[in-house]
Amino acid sequence: MAAPLRTAFKKSASPFARSAVQARFASTAAKPQTLKERLTELIPQTTEFVKKVRAEHGKKAFGPVVVDQLYGGMRGLPALIWEGSVLDPEEGIRFRGKTIHEIQAQLPKAPGGSEPLPEGLFWLLVTGEVPTAEQVAELSKEWAARAAIPEFVEELLDRCPPTLHPMSQFSLAVTAVRVATGQTRVDTNFTTRLYIAQPRLRVREGLRPGYFQEGLLGPTFEDSMDLIAKLPNIAGRIYRNVYGKGKLPAIDLQKDYAHNLANLLGFGENGAFVELMRLYITIHSDHEGGNVSAHAGKLVGSALSDPFLSYAAALNGLAGPLHGLANQEVLVWLTKMQSKIGVDASDDAVK
């Protein structure tokens, strides 16, 4: 699927890519541009680009569909445009056209650090541009400032038995934490806020021109930023409850996202672990758009469910043994093998 997509858009430079140089140059002057400010500029350009592509190529077939693909749950069926990343069986993953090694070299790092910060990768994914160190630092501060979760969600997680799978607890907390954004009141829920943002917006009219920037950008951006910011507190609390690691420390407003997560897990003083988390989160931040979790999140979001509900759906998909749970099962298998053959086992012992 990746090869046809690259071929189809090889000659059509996205407005995100075309504006990268100008944006990076402009961001060095005066106060650095915020992510929301940059998206407000880019989205109208991208809207026009998509309209042009659809006008010129909208009736063209992208490829055949065979019966096996229908029975196989769309496996191998090119059905989505996804610019964030592309997986190649030979060279691995690229984020906005950049390899992991290029990401490591180009994205901003923490002072004294050697690995890229996840904040920089997030900026790259949503804009197509490499951010400045100042822009990444501001994003770190914003996420830290939004990180608190409501007391009732803390109590909800504390009441979960340690035998309840962490992914079940994670999904539960993400669904519940949406209350922190004021979505318990009928007049402030996600869909109603779309109507408030754009009085002419009516769901029955469909996705008319201007729909996204007029109605969706504000609520979606704010909810998404809140959600991302609160994930370390949720994950840290689940980890400490399951493994009996004691009281959760406070978020450090001066530290980056991965450092705070490492600290919440109890490893903030381990510099090597902090660097590992920075790299781990960065290279796991996107994985094309058609895998189970990403597709589930987009599918639920297409019904105008808010980002919290959409992400919870993605988490539930990720928890399956043919998706994210496979990582856990491999780790369990490796741990059992290590207990039998030791840490420094020979190749023959492994075989």
MARZA-533595 format. One line per field, with one value per residue (C-alpha): residue number from 1; residue in three letters; x, y, z. Coordinates in nm, 2 decimals, decimal comma. Layout:
% MARZA-533595
seq	[NUM  ...]
type	[ALA  ...]
east	[X  ...]
north	[Y  ...]
up	[Z  ...]
//
This chain:
% MARZA-533595
seq	[1  2  3  4  5  6  7  8  9  10  11  12  13  14  15  16  17  18  19  20  21  22  23  24  25  26  27  28  29  30  31  32  33  34  35  36  37  38  39  40  41  42  43  44  45  46  47  48  49  50  51  52  53  54  55  56  57  58  59  60  61  62  63  64  65  66  67  68  69  70  71  72  73  74  75  76  77  78  79  80  81  82  83  84  85  86  87  88  89  90  91  92  93  94  95  96  97  98  99  100  101  102  103  104  105  106  107  108  109  110  111  112  113  114  115  116  117  118  119  120  121  122  123  124  125  126  127  128  129  130  131  132  133  134  135  136  137  138  139  140  141  142  143  144  145  146  147  148  149  150  151  152  153  154  155  156  157  158  159  160  161  162  163  164  165  166  167  168  169  170  171  172  173  174  175  176  177  178  179  180  181  182  183  184  185  186  187  188  189  190  191  192  193  194  195  196  197  198  199  200  201  202  203  204  205  206  207  208  209  210  211  212  213  214  215  216  217  218  219  220  221  222  223  224  225  226  227  228  229  230  231  232  233  234  235  236  237  238  239  240  241  242  243  244  245  246  247  248  249  250  251  252  253  254  255  256  257  258  259  260  261  262  263  264  265  266  267  268  269  270  271  272  273  274  275  276  277  278  279  280  281  282  283  284  285  286  287  288  289  290  291  292  293  294  295  296  297  298  299  300  301  302  303  304  305  306  307  308  309  310  311  312  313  314  315  316  317  318  319  320  321  322  323  324  325  326  327  328  329  330  331  332  333  334  335  336  337  338  339  340  341  342  343  344  345  346  347  348  349  350  351]
type	[MET  ALA  ALA  PRO  LEU  ARG  THR  ALA  PHE  LYS  LYS  SER  ALA  SER  PRO  PHE  ALA  ARG  SER  ALA  VAL  GLN  ALA  ARG  PHE  ALA  SER  THR  ALA  ALA  LYS  PRO  GLN  THR  LEU  LYS  GLU  ARG  LEU  THR  GLU  LEU  ILE  PRO  GLN  THR  THR  GLU  PHE  VAL  LYS  LYS  VAL  ARG  ALA  GLU  HIS  GLY  LYS  LYS  ALA  PHE  GLY  PRO  VAL  VAL  VAL  ASP  GLN  LEU  TYR  GLY  GLY  MET  ARG  GLY  LEU  PRO  ALA  LEU  ILE  TRP  GLU  GLY  SER  VAL  LEU  ASP  PRO  GLU  GLU  GLY  ILE  ARG  PHE  ARG  GLY  LYS  THR  ILE  HIS  GLU  ILE  GLN  ALA  GLN  LEU  PRO  LYS  ALA  PRO  GLY  GLY  SER  GLU  PRO  LEU  PRO  GLU  GLY  LEU  PHE  TRP  LEU  LEU  VAL  THR  GLY  GLU  VAL  PRO  THR  ALA  GLU  GLN  VAL  ALA  GLU  LEU  SER  LYS  GLU  TRP  ALA  ALA  ARG  ALA  ALA  ILE  PRO  GLU  PHE  VAL  GLU  GLU  LEU  LEU  ASP  ARG  CYS  PRO  PRO  THR  LEU  HIS  PRO  MET  SER  GLN  PHE  SER  LEU  ALA  VAL  THR  ALA  VAL  ARG  VAL  ALA  THR  GLY  GLN  THR  ARG  VAL  ASP  THR  ASN  PHE  THR  THR  ARG  LEU  TYR  ILE  ALA  GLN  PRO  ARG  LEU  ARG  VAL  ARG  GLU  GLY  LEU  ARG  PRO  GLY  TYR  PHE  GLN  GLU  GLY  LEU  LEU  GLY  PRO  THR  PHE  GLU  ASP  SER  MET  ASP  LEU  ILE  ALA  LYS  LEU  PRO  ASN  ILE  ALA  GLY  ARG  ILE  TYR  ARG  ASN  VAL  TYR  GLY  LYS  GLY  LYS  LEU  PRO  ALA  ILE  ASP  LEU  GLN  LYS  ASP  TYR  ALA  HIS  ASN  LEU  ALA  ASN  LEU  LEU  GLY  PHE  GLY  GLU  ASN  GLY  ALA  PHE  VAL  GLU  LEU  MET  ARG  LEU  TYR  ILE  THR  ILE  HIS  SER  ASP  HIS  GLU  GLY  GLY  ASN  VAL  SER  ALA  HIS  ALA  GLY  LYS  LEU  VAL  GLY  SER  ALA  LEU  SER  ASP  PRO  PHE  LEU  SER  TYR  ALA  ALA  ALA  LEU  ASN  GLY  LEU  ALA  GLY  PRO  LEU  HIS  GLY  LEU  ALA  ASN  GLN  GLU  VAL  LEU  VAL  TRP  LEU  THR  LYS  MET  GLN  SER  LYS  ILE  GLY  VAL  ASP  ALA  SER  ASP  ASP  ALA  VAL  LYS]
east	[0,00  0,29  0,44  0,13  0,07  0,42  0,39  0,05  0,16  0,52  0,46  0,20  0,38  0,16  0,12  0,26  0,59  0,60  0,56  0,81  1,11  0,92  0,77  1,10  1,26  0,98  0,98  1,33  1,21  1,04  0,80  0,79  0,47  0,25  0,12  -0,24  -0,13  0,06  -0,23  -0,47  -0,25  -0,19  -0,54  -0,70  -0,40  -0,45  -0,82  -0,76  -0,50  -0,74  -1,02  -0,79  -0,68  -1,04  -1,15  -0,87  -0,86  -1,18  -1,33  -1,02  -0,99  -0,70  -0,68  -0,88  -1,07  -1,08  -1,32  -1,04  -0,99  -1,35  -1,34  -1,01  -1,13  -0,97  -0,63  -0,41  -0,69  -0,57  -0,86  -0,72  -0,49  -0,24  0,05  0,20  0,40  0,47  0,59  0,82  0,91  1,27  1,37  1,12  0,91  0,93  0,77  0,67  0,93  1,20  1,38  1,43  1,80  1,70  1,44  1,72  1,94  1,69  1,44  1,52  1,65  1,64  1,94  2,22  2,01  2,09  1,75  1,47  1,18  0,83  0,70  0,90  0,77  0,42  0,48  0,63  0,33  0,06  0,24  0,50  0,76  1,06  1,00  1,25  1,38  1,18  0,86  0,92  1,00  0,67  0,48  0,64  0,53  0,18  0,14  0,28  0,03  -0,26  -0,15  -0,37  -0,65  -0,97  -0,98  -1,26  -1,06  -0,77  -1,02  -1,16  -0,82  -0,73  -1,04  -0,95  -0,82  -0,45  -0,58  -0,77  -0,56  -0,38  -0,52  -0,88  -0,79  -0,64  -0,95  -1,17  -0,97  -0,95  -1,32  -1,38  -1,12  -1,31  -1,51  -1,21  -1,28  -1,63  -1,81  -2,05  -2,29  -2,52  -2,46  -2,08  -2,03  -1,81  -2,08  -2,26  -1,94  -1,91  -2,24  -2,14  -1,82  -2,01  -2,38  -2,44  -2,29  -2,54  -2,43  -2,70  -2,54  -2,22  -1,86  -1,92  -1,62  -1,48  -1,63  -1,31  -1,15  -1,48  -1,62  -1,38  -1,03  -1,09  -1,27  -1,07  -0,73  -0,81  -0,95  -0,65  -0,40  -0,57  -0,58  -0,22  -0,11  -0,30  -0,18  0,14  -0,06  -0,30  -0,03  0,18  -0,11  -0,20  0,16  0,21  -0,13  -0,07  0,29  0,26  0,50  0,35  0,24  0,25  0,49  0,38  0,43  0,74  0,64  1,00  1,05  0,96  0,69  0,90  1,10  0,77  0,64  0,97  0,94  0,58  0,68  0,96  1,26  1,31  1,66  1,78  1,91  1,95  1,58  1,46  1,65  1,51  1,15  1,22  1,32  1,06  0,77  0,90  0,93  0,60  0,40  0,26  0,23  0,06  -0,32  -0,47  -0,38  -0,65  -0,61  -0,55  -0,84  -1,07  -1,00  -1,07  -1,38  -1,53  -1,42  -1,60  -1,93  -1,82  -1,73  -1,48  -1,11  -1,14  -1,40  -1,21  -0,88  -1,05  -1,18  -0,82  -0,69  -0,94  -0,83  -0,46  -0,53  -0,60  -0,35  -0,31  -0,21  -0,05  -0,11  0,13  0,42  0,32  0,29  0,63  0,78  0,61  0,76  1,11  1,09  0,99  1,27  1,52  1,41  1,50  1,82  1,96  2,06  2,39  2,27  2,45  2,30  2,28  2,09  1,84  1,79]
north	[0,00  0,24  0,23  0,33  0,61  0,75  0,72  0,89  1,19  1,21  1,51  1,68  1,86  1,90  2,26  2,14  2,05  2,36  2,60  2,43  2,65  2,97  2,87  2,76  3,09  3,30  3,12  3,24  3,60  3,74  3,50  3,15  3,06  2,82  2,49  2,61  2,93  2,73  2,49  2,78  2,89  2,54  2,39  2,63  2,56  2,18  2,21  2,38  2,11  1,83  2,00  2,03  1,66  1,55  1,78  1,64  1,28  1,21  0,98  0,78  0,42  0,37  -0,01  -0,33  -0,48  -0,86  -1,08  -1,20  -0,84  -0,80  -1,12  -1,02  -0,71  -0,46  -0,61  -0,48  -0,25  0,11  0,30  0,58  0,88  0,90  1,15  1,10  0,79  0,52  0,17  0,00  -0,37  -0,30  0,03  0,05  0,35  0,71  1,00  1,27  1,13  1,11  0,80  0,72  0,82  1,15  1,21  1,15  1,40  1,68  1,70  1,91  1,74  1,81  2,00  1,75  1,48  1,27  1,15  1,35  1,48  1,34  1,69  1,75  1,44  1,55  1,89  1,72  1,48  1,74  2,01  1,84  2,08  2,03  2,27  2,49  2,41  2,71  2,57  2,23  2,38  2,57  2,26  2,07  2,35  2,35  1,97  1,99  2,26  2,06  1,73  1,72  1,47  1,52  1,37  1,13  0,97  0,92  0,75  0,55  0,41  0,35  0,14  -0,09  -0,43  -0,49  -0,79  -0,57  -0,54  -0,21  -0,15  -0,19  0,06  0,29  0,29  0,34  0,65  0,81  0,78  0,93  1,21  1,39  1,53  1,75  1,95  2,04  1,78  1,67  1,95  1,90  2,26  2,21  1,87  1,82  1,82  2,12  2,32  2,26  2,42  2,71  2,76  2,77  2,85  2,74  2,40  2,12  1,75  1,66  1,89  1,67  1,79  2,10  2,33  2,51  2,26  2,17  2,51  2,68  2,42  2,15  2,30  2,47  2,19  1,91  2,08  2,17  1,82  1,65  1,86  1,79  1,42  1,39  1,59  1,37  1,04  1,03  1,09  0,81  0,57  0,64  0,59  0,26  0,14  0,23  0,07  -0,25  -0,30  -0,14  0,14  0,39  0,76  0,93  1,23  1,57  1,67  1,89  2,20  2,25  1,90  1,75  1,49  1,18  1,29  1,34  1,00  0,83  1,01  0,91  0,55  0,58  0,61  0,99  0,97  0,71  0,92  0,63  0,53  0,89  0,90  0,56  0,69  0,99  0,77  0,50  0,74  0,93  0,63  0,47  0,79  0,69  0,37  0,44  0,50  0,16  -0,05  -0,16  0,11  0,41  0,30  0,24  0,59  0,75  0,55  0,65  1,01  1,02  1,01  1,33  1,15  1,36  1,28  1,11  0,86  0,81  0,74  0,50  0,31  0,30  0,17  -0,11  -0,21  -0,19  -0,43  -0,72  -1,01  -0,95  -0,59  -0,42  -0,71  -0,91  -0,70  -0,80  -1,17  -1,17  -1,00  -1,26  -1,54  -1,39  -1,35  -1,71  -1,82  -1,61  -1,76  -2,10  -2,04  -1,74  -1,38  -1,46  -1,77  -1,90  -1,93  -2,30  -2,26  -2,02  -2,27]
up	[0,00  0,08  -0,27  -0,46  -0,22  -0,26  -0,64  -0,65  -0,46  -0,57  -0,79  -0,56  -0,28  0,02  0,14  0,48  0,31  0,08  0,38  0,61  0,52  0,55  0,88  1,03  0,92  1,06  1,39  1,47  1,49  1,80  1,99  1,85  1,68  1,87  1,73  1,72  1,54  1,28  1,22  1,18  0,89  0,74  0,75  0,49  0,26  0,30  0,25  -0,09  -0,18  -0,10  -0,30  -0,60  -0,58  -0,56  -0,84  -1,07  -0,96  -0,76  -1,02  -1,09  -0,96  -0,72  -0,77  -0,79  -0,50  -0,48  -0,28  -0,04  0,07  0,16  0,37  0,51  0,68  0,43  0,47  0,19  0,06  -0,01  0,14  0,34  0,29  0,58  0,56  0,91  0,84  0,59  0,66  0,41  0,45  0,35  0,51  0,80  0,90  0,78  0,96  0,71  0,48  0,74  0,86  1,23  1,20  1,03  1,31  1,57  1,40  1,32  1,60  1,91  2,22  2,59  2,73  2,77  2,60  2,29  2,18  2,01  2,22  2,15  2,14  1,83  1,66  1,74  1,58  1,28  1,24  1,25  1,05  0,83  0,97  1,20  1,50  1,67  2,01  2,14  1,99  2,15  2,49  2,48  2,39  2,68  2,91  2,78  2,82  3,17  3,26  3,13  3,29  3,60  3,62  3,83  4,18  4,09  3,81  4,06  4,29  4,01  3,92  4,29  4,33  4,03  4,14  4,04  3,85  3,61  3,29  3,27  2,92  3,06  3,33  3,07  2,85  3,15  3,27  2,92  2,88  3,23  3,22  2,95  3,24  3,31  2,99  3,10  2,89  3,16  3,09  2,79  2,67  2,66  2,51  2,21  1,94  2,09  2,10  1,73  1,68  1,90  1,71  1,38  1,40  1,04  1,11  1,08  1,09  0,84  0,58  0,57  0,55  0,35  0,25  0,55  0,80  0,97  1,03  1,11  1,35  1,44  1,49  1,83  2,02  1,86  1,92  2,29  2,37  2,19  2,38  2,71  2,64  2,54  2,84  3,09  2,96  3,17  3,50  3,40  3,30  3,60  3,84  3,68  3,69  4,06  4,16  3,98  4,10  4,44  4,38  4,62  4,59  4,25  4,23  4,09  3,73  3,69  3,49  3,38  3,24  2,91  2,84  2,85  3,15  3,35  3,24  3,35  3,68  3,73  3,67  3,93  3,71  3,68  3,83  3,58  3,29  3,05  3,11  3,05  2,72  2,63  2,70  2,48  2,19  2,25  2,26  1,96  1,73  1,85  1,80  1,46  1,27  0,94  0,95  0,87  1,17  1,41  1,68  1,44  1,22  1,52  1,65  1,32  1,27  1,60  1,55  1,21  1,41  1,58  1,90  2,09  2,10  2,44  2,32  1,99  2,17  2,41  2,11  1,97  2,31  2,31  1,96  2,07  2,35  2,12  2,09  1,72  1,78  2,08  2,32  2,11  2,25  2,60  2,51  2,35  2,66  2,88  2,66  2,67  3,05  3,10  2,87  3,06  3,39  3,25  3,06  3,24  3,14  2,96  2,78  2,47  2,13  2,17  2,49  2,33  2,04]
//
